[in-house]
Amino acid sequence: MTRQMPTSPPPPPAVQRLVIRYAKRGRMRFASHRDIARAVERGVRRAGLPVAFSAGFSPHPKISYSGGAPTGAASEAEFLEIALTESVDPGDVAARLDASLPDGIDVIEAADLAVASAAPQLEASVWQVVLPGVQPQDAALAVQAFLASEHAEVDRRTSSGVRRLDTRAGVVSLELDQRADAGEHTGCAILRMVVRHLTPAVRPDDILVALRHLSALEPSSPALVTRLAQGPIGGNAAAAGASAPGLGVTAGMAGQPGSSAPAGPAAAVPRPNRRDTALTEVTATCLDAEDASLAYAAPDSAYEQLPRGAERPDEAGCAREPDGRRPNARQRAREQRVS
């Protein structure tokens, strides 16, 4: 039996590829990567962009994403590539797409890959983590303990079971941001970390779990995580910065020469000798890390970013079972129908 082939004509070929940098802010930090992808596809249709489609019975727009930030984390440096069937000015694409996307997904800039000659090399990310209710001196001691350890393993629950990760292997640098002592985010500690992209990925949440295991560091409310930058590490930095005009801004790795962020007390702690000491900088393919962190005003608590009408978990009047458990959704719906 021969396989049935589509009878419609093939879609127009792609003649231009653009790389677009966008930000995920505000309440959109709680949107999943799949939700972001659906919003982008709708925005492309609303903007009337001549996006290229794949062939076959179920054509899809040719849009690809690079390492989206985890759900619950904001970002100033998300990237996607889009293929177009007509040549369009990148600035016009950025303006039209930004106007068509929902609030909280903001297009920052776009560049033609034919001019940039290469896509951004995303090998590491610069993260800012605000820890509500944590004193800076306690955070500094936790950072020192983390950097002095050879391994910092944590368990992550996945769909295939529990997986153990070594978070220390993924951290290039970790320091305490001194702006918390200067009056900004009073009562909070701010961490600045550079994390390389590994498989499986090491997330800032995993590093916070490791800090809790090593030093009992526990914020009073959920940490506010923001990706400030991402780009190549070490020797590829100069080449990548030159190959992507309009998308390359150099930001030194925290605690290293040329850094745009002040070094914290943990910057002097030497890294284990087994790690590559040649990792001296990250060329950010987004905003300079210092400028991005100044432009980003994190709220005191992540609960302030919940959808309107939502209550804090400790204030919500939730019914519970006699043994203290919360009823499941089906039982709650049945109780509402009865009432």
C-alpha positions as CSV (number, residue, x, y, z in Angstrom):
1,M,0.0,0.0,0.0
2,T,1.5,3.3,-1.1
3,R,1.5,6.2,1.3
4,Q,-0.9,9.0,0.3
5,M,0.8,12.2,-0.6
6,P,-0.6,15.7,-0.3
7,T,-2.2,17.0,-3.5
8,S,-1.9,20.7,-2.7
9,P,1.1,22.6,-4.1
10,P,4.2,22.9,-1.9
11,P,4.4,26.0,0.3
12,P,6.6,28.9,-0.8
13,P,10.2,28.5,0.1
14,A,11.8,30.6,2.9
15,V,14.0,33.4,1.5
16,Q,14.9,35.1,4.8
17,R,15.6,34.0,8.4
18,L,15.5,36.4,11.3
19,V,16.6,36.0,14.9
20,I,14.4,37.9,17.4
21,R,15.2,38.7,20.9
22,Y,12.2,39.2,23.2
23,A,11.5,39.6,26.9
24,K,9.1,37.7,29.2
25,R,7.9,40.1,31.9
26,G,5.3,40.7,34.6
27,R,2.5,38.0,34.8
28,M,3.8,36.3,31.7
29,R,6.6,34.9,33.8
30,F,4.1,32.3,34.9
31,A,3.3,31.2,31.3
32,S,4.8,28.0,30.1
33,H,7.0,27.7,27.0
34,R,4.1,26.1,25.1
35,D,1.9,29.0,26.0
36,I,4.5,31.5,24.8
37,A,4.9,29.6,21.5
38,R,1.1,29.7,20.9
39,A,1.0,33.4,21.7
40,V,3.9,34.0,19.3
41,E,2.1,32.1,16.5
42,R,-1.0,34.1,17.0
43,G,1.0,37.3,17.1
44,V,2.7,36.4,13.8
45,R,-0.8,35.9,12.2
46,R,-2.1,39.2,13.6
47,A,1.0,41.0,12.3
48,G,0.5,39.6,8.8
49,L,4.1,38.4,8.6
50,P,4.9,36.3,5.5
51,V,6.0,33.3,7.7
52,A,7.1,30.1,5.9
53,F,5.3,26.8,6.6
54,S,6.4,23.3,6.6
55,A,5.1,20.9,3.9
56,G,2.8,17.9,4.5
57,F,-0.7,17.3,5.8
58,S,-0.2,19.5,8.9
59,P,1.8,22.5,8.0
60,H,3.4,24.4,10.8
61,P,5.0,27.9,10.8
62,K,8.8,27.7,10.7
63,I,9.5,29.2,14.1
64,S,12.1,27.7,16.4
65,Y,13.0,28.6,20.0
66,S,16.3,28.5,21.9
67,G,16.3,27.3,25.5
68,G,13.2,29.0,26.9
69,A,13.3,30.2,30.5
70,P,11.5,27.9,33.0
71,T,7.9,28.7,34.1
72,G,7.9,31.2,36.8
73,A,11.1,32.9,35.7
74,A,11.2,36.3,33.9
75,S,13.7,36.9,31.2
76,E,15.2,39.8,29.2
77,A,17.0,37.5,26.8
78,E,14.7,35.0,25.0
79,F,15.4,34.1,21.4
80,L,13.5,32.7,18.5
81,E,14.2,32.2,14.8
82,I,11.5,32.7,12.2
83,A,11.6,31.9,8.4
84,L,9.9,34.3,6.0
85,T,8.9,33.8,2.4
86,E,9.6,37.5,1.6
87,S,12.4,39.8,2.5
88,V,11.2,42.2,5.2
89,D,13.1,44.9,7.1
90,P,14.0,43.4,10.6
91,G,13.0,46.6,12.4
92,D,9.6,46.5,10.8
93,V,9.1,42.9,11.8
94,A,10.1,43.7,15.4
95,A,7.6,46.6,15.5
96,R,4.7,44.7,14.0
97,L,5.2,41.6,16.1
98,D,5.6,43.6,19.3
99,A,2.3,45.3,18.6
100,S,0.6,42.0,18.1
101,L,1.8,40.2,21.2
102,P,0.1,40.3,24.6
103,D,1.4,42.4,27.4
104,G,4.4,40.9,29.0
105,I,5.9,39.5,25.8
106,D,8.0,42.4,24.4
107,V,10.0,42.2,21.2
108,I,13.3,44.0,21.8
109,E,15.1,43.7,18.5
110,A,15.5,41.5,15.4
111,A,18.4,40.8,13.1
112,D,18.8,39.1,9.7
113,L,20.8,35.9,10.0
114,A,22.2,36.5,6.5
115,V,23.8,39.7,7.8
116,A,24.7,38.4,11.2
117,S,26.3,35.3,9.4
118,A,25.6,33.1,12.4
119,A,22.9,32.6,15.0
120,P,23.8,33.7,18.6
121,Q,25.9,31.0,20.4
122,L,23.9,30.5,23.6
123,E,26.2,28.6,25.9
124,A,25.5,30.2,29.2
125,S,23.0,32.5,30.9
126,V,23.3,35.3,33.4
127,W,20.6,35.1,36.1
128,Q,19.5,37.4,38.9
129,V,17.8,35.8,41.9
130,V,16.1,38.0,44.5
131,L,15.7,36.1,47.8
132,P,13.0,37.8,50.0
133,G,13.6,37.7,53.7
134,V,17.2,36.6,53.4
135,Q,19.9,38.7,54.9
136,P,22.9,39.4,52.6
137,Q,25.4,38.1,55.2
138,D,23.6,34.8,55.3
139,A,23.5,34.6,51.5
140,A,27.2,35.3,51.3
141,L,28.0,32.4,53.7
142,A,25.8,30.1,51.6
143,V,27.5,31.2,48.4
144,Q,31.0,30.6,49.9
145,A,29.9,27.1,51.0
146,F,28.6,26.3,47.5
147,L,31.7,27.5,45.7
148,A,34.0,25.7,48.1
149,S,32.2,22.4,47.5
150,E,33.3,19.9,44.8
151,H,29.8,18.7,44.1
152,A,26.3,19.9,45.0
153,E,23.9,17.3,43.9
154,V,20.1,17.7,44.0
155,D,17.2,15.5,43.0
156,R,14.7,16.6,40.4
157,R,11.5,14.9,39.8
158,T,10.8,14.3,36.1
159,S,8.2,12.4,34.0
160,S,10.6,9.4,33.9
161,G,11.4,9.5,37.6
162,V,13.8,11.2,40.0
163,R,17.0,12.4,38.4
164,R,20.1,13.5,40.2
165,L,22.0,16.6,39.0
166,D,25.3,18.1,40.0
167,T,24.5,21.8,40.2
168,R,28.1,22.8,40.9
169,A,29.2,21.6,37.5
170,G,26.9,24.0,35.8
171,V,27.8,27.2,37.7
172,V,30.5,29.3,36.1
173,S,30.3,32.1,38.8
174,L,28.1,32.9,41.7
175,E,28.2,36.1,43.8
176,L,26.2,38.4,46.1
177,D,25.0,41.6,44.5
178,Q,25.9,44.5,46.8
179,R,23.0,46.7,45.6
180,A,20.9,45.0,48.3
181,D,23.1,46.6,51.0
182,A,22.8,50.0,49.3
183,G,19.1,50.2,49.9
184,E,17.5,48.5,46.9
185,H,15.3,45.5,47.7
186,T,15.7,46.1,51.5
187,G,15.3,42.9,53.4
188,C,16.3,40.8,50.5
189,A,19.5,39.2,49.2
190,I,20.3,39.4,45.5
191,L,22.4,36.7,43.8
192,R,24.0,37.0,40.4
193,M,25.0,33.7,38.8
194,V,26.3,32.6,35.4
195,V,25.1,29.1,34.5
196,R,26.3,27.2,31.5
197,H,23.8,25.3,29.4
198,L,24.1,21.6,30.1
199,T,22.1,18.5,29.3
200,P,20.1,18.1,31.5
201,A,19.8,21.8,32.2
202,V,20.8,23.2,35.6
203,R,18.2,25.7,36.6
204,P,18.4,28.5,39.2
205,D,15.8,26.6,41.2
206,D,18.2,23.7,41.4
207,I,20.9,25.9,42.7
208,L,18.6,27.3,45.3
209,V,17.8,23.8,46.5
210,A,21.6,23.1,46.7
211,L,22.1,26.2,48.8
212,R,19.3,25.1,51.1
213,H,20.9,21.7,51.5
214,L,24.3,23.1,52.2
215,S,23.5,26.1,54.3
216,A,19.7,26.0,55.2
217,L,19.2,29.1,53.1
218,E,15.4,29.5,52.8
219,P,13.6,32.7,51.5
220,S,10.4,33.8,53.1
221,S,8.5,33.8,49.8
222,P,9.3,32.3,46.4
223,A,12.5,33.7,44.8
224,L,12.2,36.1,41.9
225,V,14.3,34.7,39.1
226,T,15.2,36.8,36.0
227,R,17.5,35.9,33.1
228,L,19.4,39.0,32.2
229,A,21.6,37.8,29.4
230,Q,22.8,34.7,27.5
231,G,25.6,34.1,25.1
232,P,28.8,32.2,24.4
233,I,31.5,31.4,27.0
234,G,35.3,32.1,26.8
235,G,37.1,32.0,23.5
236,N,34.0,32.1,21.3
237,A,32.9,35.4,22.8
238,A,34.8,37.8,20.5
239,A,33.8,35.9,17.3
240,A,30.2,35.7,18.3
241,G,30.0,39.3,19.3
242,A,31.3,40.4,15.9
243,S,29.2,38.0,13.9
244,A,25.8,39.2,15.3
245,P,25.6,43.0,14.8
246,G,22.7,44.5,16.6
247,L,22.4,41.6,19.0
248,G,25.9,41.6,20.6
249,V,26.6,43.5,23.8
250,T,29.6,42.5,25.9
251,A,28.9,41.8,29.6
252,G,31.8,40.4,31.7
253,M,31.2,37.4,33.8
254,A,30.5,38.3,37.4
255,G,33.6,38.5,39.5
256,Q,36.0,38.5,36.5
257,P,38.0,41.4,34.8
258,G,35.7,43.6,32.7
259,S,32.7,42.6,34.8
260,S,29.8,45.0,34.7
261,A,28.6,43.9,38.2
262,P,30.3,44.5,41.5
263,A,32.1,41.5,43.0
264,G,30.6,40.1,46.2
265,P,32.3,38.6,49.2
266,A,32.3,35.2,47.5
267,A,34.2,36.4,44.4
268,A,37.5,35.7,46.0
269,V,36.7,32.0,46.7
270,P,38.8,29.9,44.2
271,R,37.0,27.4,42.0
272,P,38.2,23.8,42.1
273,N,41.2,23.2,39.9
274,R,39.4,20.5,37.9
275,R,37.3,23.2,36.3
276,D,38.3,25.3,33.3
277,T,39.8,28.5,34.5
278,A,39.8,30.0,31.0
279,L,36.1,30.9,31.3
280,T,36.7,34.6,31.8
281,E,33.7,36.2,30.2
282,V,30.2,35.8,28.8
283,T,29.4,37.9,25.7
284,A,25.7,38.6,26.3
285,T,23.5,38.6,23.2
286,C,21.0,40.8,25.0
287,L,21.1,43.8,27.2
288,D,24.2,44.4,29.3
289,A,23.6,42.5,32.5
290,E,24.0,45.6,34.7
291,D,21.6,47.7,32.6
292,A,19.0,44.9,32.5
293,S,19.0,44.4,36.2
294,L,18.6,48.2,36.8
295,A,15.8,48.4,34.3
296,Y,14.0,45.4,35.9
297,A,12.1,46.2,39.1
298,A,11.3,43.0,40.9
299,P,8.3,43.1,43.3
300,D,8.7,42.2,46.9
301,S,7.0,38.9,46.4
302,A,6.2,36.6,43.5
303,Y,2.6,36.4,44.7
304,E,2.2,40.1,43.6
305,Q,2.4,38.8,40.0
306,L,-0.5,36.3,40.3
307,P,-3.5,37.0,38.0
308,R,-6.0,39.5,39.3
309,G,-8.3,38.1,41.9
310,A,-6.0,35.4,43.1
311,E,-5.1,35.2,46.7
312,R,-1.9,34.3,48.5
313,P,-1.8,30.6,49.4
314,D,-1.8,31.2,53.1
315,E,-4.8,33.6,52.8
316,A,-7.0,31.6,50.5
317,G,-10.0,29.9,52.2
318,C,-9.4,26.4,51.0
319,A,-11.5,23.5,52.3
320,R,-9.6,20.5,53.6
321,E,-10.2,16.9,54.4
322,P,-10.4,15.7,58.0
323,D,-6.7,14.6,57.8
324,G,-5.7,18.0,56.6
325,R,-5.4,17.3,52.8
326,R,-6.9,19.6,50.2
327,P,-9.7,18.0,48.2
328,N,-9.0,17.3,44.6
329,A,-10.5,19.4,41.8
330,R,-13.3,16.9,41.0
331,Q,-14.5,16.8,44.6
332,R,-14.4,20.6,44.9
333,A,-16.5,20.9,41.7
334,R,-19.0,18.4,43.1
335,E,-19.3,20.3,46.3
336,Q,-19.9,23.5,44.4
337,R,-22.7,21.9,42.4
338,V,-24.4,20.6,45.5
339,S,-24.2,24.0,47.2
